[in-house]
Amino acid sequence: MNLKQGATIGITCPSGYVSEDRVAYAVEVLGRWGFKVKIGKTVGSEFHYFSGTDAQRQADLQDMLDDPQVDAILMGRGGYGMSRIIDGLDFKTFLTKPKWLCGFSDITVLHNHVYGNFNIPTLHSPMCGHFKPETEHEDYLLSFKRALMGEAQIYTSPPSLYNRFGKCKGVLTGGNLSLIVHLTGSVSEVETAGKILFIEDLGEHLYHLDRMLMHLKRAGKLARLSGLIAGGFTDLQDTTRPFGQNIYEIILDKVREYDYPVCFDFPCGHQDINYTLALGMEHELVVDENGGRLISF
């Protein structure tokens, strides 16, 4: 799966609409990185909120999965829509030649479906909107290139008063919290036992986050983790009558009886700095007075 110079990256939009202009600079940067690009039919296509009808989006992603010349697939954007097409996808050809599936947000559905059903790792990565002239040389974007090429990486996060110290190893899993909860009870459900769980989210009310985390706890998803990483929780909202806890306190409240390390403010999620994570692969997490360190193997 690890790419070399000259490999082809397909770009498709299985969820929300994305314009051709938003994709164009990503194509330029990927070219400068030494990759060829195949642009899918859903780039610039639109149907209401989506980048095409369910049938069109499914067909475009299926074409990328089946094309032997495509070595990795980058999703144009997230939003919503993957869960509408995931059950119609055929992974038979993909399984004969696995390739990196890249994106985040709504792409959490695809990440967890593929790892949970086929034990194949994927990349929780920036999508086309992160490729800009001012970000082209940023380390977080270059982490995507390194991940595509299979390089081991070390990620760091700053010290936090809320961090819970410890050290653990495990397969990294997770993604967008709303989607992880959404998948519970489905064939794409996230299995967390023995794993390092990564979560992030955008624009949610604090009580929504509390409810989602409580659901995961009641479903047994938080009890047997190896470790927990909280990435960006951005643009959060409160109710007129305040909820009374911030996001750090909400998370810690749900895991207080467990003894695994918890790392906050990890630089990944719906935010400007969004490092690439290899979901489905073994990592080591260390949380101490210096902050957090996540080491991929």
N, C-alpha and C positions, 0 to 999 in steps of 0.2 A: 504493500500500500504506500510505502514511502516514496515520494516523488523525486525524480531527477530532472535536470535541465532538459527542456523539450517536451516534458509531459503536458497533457492537455487537461485543463480544468473547465468543466461545464458550468454554466450559470443558468439556473432556472428559478422560477418564482412560484412555489407551491402554496403560498398563503396570500398575504395582502398585495395590493397593487404596488409596483415600483416602476418609475419612469426609465426610459432608455438613458436619459442624461445622468441619472443617479448611478447607473451601472457603468457608464462609459469610462470614468476615471479608474474604476477598479480594473477594467480590462487593460488600460494603459499600464498600471502598476504591475499587474500580473505578468504582462509582457516584458517589462523591465526586469522582473525577477527571473526571466528565462522560460516562462510557461506559455504554451499556446492556449487559446480560449475558444470554446464553443458556446455561442449564445443561444439560449433556448427560445422557443416561440412565445413563451409567456412574458418575456422581458418587454415591457411597454404595452402589453395586452391588458385589457381591463373588462371586468364584468361586475357591476356594482362595486362593492368593497374589494373584491378579489382581483387577482391578476389573470382572470379568465374564469370560465365555468369550471365546476368540479371536474368534468370530463377532460377539459383542455389542460388543466393543471396536472391532473393525474397522468395524462398521456405524455406530457412534456417531461415530467420527472421519470416516468417509466423509460422513456427513450434514453435519458442520461444513464439510468441504472443499467440498461441493456447494452449500450454502445461500448464495444471493446476498445475504442480509441479514446474514450474518456477515462481519465485516471483519478479524478477527484471531482466532487460536485459541490459548488458553492451556492447557497441559497441567496436569492437577491435581497430578500427581507423577511421579517417574521410577520407579526400582527395576529392573524387568525386564519385558519383554513386547512392546516395539515390534518387535523383529526377528521375532516370531512372526506379525505381521500386515502388515508393510510391503509384502510382495510381492503382497498381495491388494488393495491400495489402487489406485483409479483416479484419476489426476490430471488427466484431460481437462478437466473443468469448472474445476478449480482453476487450470489454465493460462490460461483465458480471463479470469480475475479473480484474480490472485495475492493472497494475504493473509499477514500475518505469522504464522509458526508459532513458538510461544514455549515455552521450557522448557530443561532441561539434564539431565545425568546420562544415563539411558536414552534420552532424546530426541535424543541425539547421533546415533542411527541415522537419525531423520527428517531432522535438519539436513543431514547429509552426503548422504543419498539425494536430497533435493530440490535441493541445490546441484549435486551431481555429475551428475545426470541432466537437470536443467532450467535450471541457471544462475540460480536464484532465491535471493536472500538470506533468512536466517531470524534469529531472535533467540535467542541463548543467554542465558536469563533466569531470574530467580527463578520459582518456581511457588507454588502456593497456600499452602504451609506457611510461606513467608517473610512473608506478610501478617499482621501482629500489631499490637495497639495500640501497643506500644513501638517498632515499626519503621516505622510508617506514614509518618513524616516523615524517615526516614533517607535520605541522599543516594543510597545504592546502590539503594534501592527506587524512588526518584524517577528514577533513570537508566533504569528500565524504561519509565516514562511518557514520558520524553524520546525514547527509542528508538522507541516506538510511533508517536510523532508526527513522526519523521524528523529530529530535531534532531542536528546534529553534536556530538560529545562529545570531551572530553579526559580520559583516565584517567591516574592517577599511581600509582606503587608506590615503596616506600622503597628507599634504597640497600642493596645487599647485597654482601658480600665475594665472593660467587660470580658476580655479574653479569659478563657479557662486553660491553664497551662497543662501540657502533656505532650506525649509523643505516640504516634500510631502509624501503622501501615495498612493499606487496603486499596481495593479498586475504587477509583473515583467515579461517582455517579451523580445524577441530579440534573439541575438546570433551573428553569423558571418555576418558582414555587406554585403559582396558579395552575400551571400545566401539570406539575407533578401530582397535585391534588386531583385535577381533572382526569388523570389517567388511572387513578385508583379504582380497582374493580374491572378494568379492561384488559385486553390481551397485551396492552402496551404498558402495564403497570410497572412502576419502579420498585425493584427489589433492593432493600437497603441493609439487610443483615450482614455485618462484617465489612461494610463499605464505608468510605469517606463520602459523606453527602454534602454536595454543594447546592446552595439555594440563593436566589436573587429575585427581585421583582421591581415593578415600576407602577407608580400612580395609584397605589391601593390605599384604602382607608386602614387605619391601624386596627380597627376591630375586624376588618376582613382578614388581615394577616393573622390575627389571634385565632380567628375561627379556622383558617386553613391549617395552621400549625396544630391546633387542638385536634383537627380531623386526622392529621398524620399520626399524632400521638395515640389517639384512640384506635387507629388502624394498625398499631404496632410498628410503625415505620421509624420511630425515633429511639426505640428501646435498645436495640442491639447494634447501633452504629459503632464503627471504629473511631470516627471523628466527624465533626461538623464544621463546615466552612460557610460563612455568610458573606456574600459578595455585596454588590450595590443594591441598596433599597432606596430608590430615588423617587423624588416628587411625591412623597407620602402625604396623605391627607388625614385630618382629624375631624371628628364630628363637633357640632355646636357645643354639646356637653362633652368635654375632653374624655378620651378613653382612660387616661391616667398612667399609661406606660409608654415608653418609647420602644422602638423596634428592638433594641438590644435587650431590654427588660422582658419584652414579649417572648423573644426566643429563649432566653435563659430560663424563664419561668416554665417552659415546656420540657426542658431537659435537666432540671435541677437535681432529680434523683439518679441521674446517670453520671458516670465518672469519666467519660471520654473528653479529649481536648475540644475546645470550641474556639474558632478563629473568626474575628469580625473584620470588617472593612477590607476584605480581599478585593484586589483591583480587577474585578470582572463583573460584567452585567450591563444593564441599561445605563451606561455612563460613558463619558469621553474615553477614559482609560479602561480598555476591555481586552484583557489578555486571553490568549487561546488556551483551552484546557483539553487534554486528551481523556475524554470520558471512556470508561471501560478498560482503563489501563491502571497498573499498579503504581501507587504513589506513597511517599512518606510525608507525614505532616508533623511539624514540630511547632509548638506554641510555647513561648517563654517570655521573659521580660524584654526581649529584643523585638517582639512581634511574632508574626507567623512566617514559616517557611514551608513551601510545598515543593517537593522534589519528585520529578518524574523519572522513570527508569527506561 
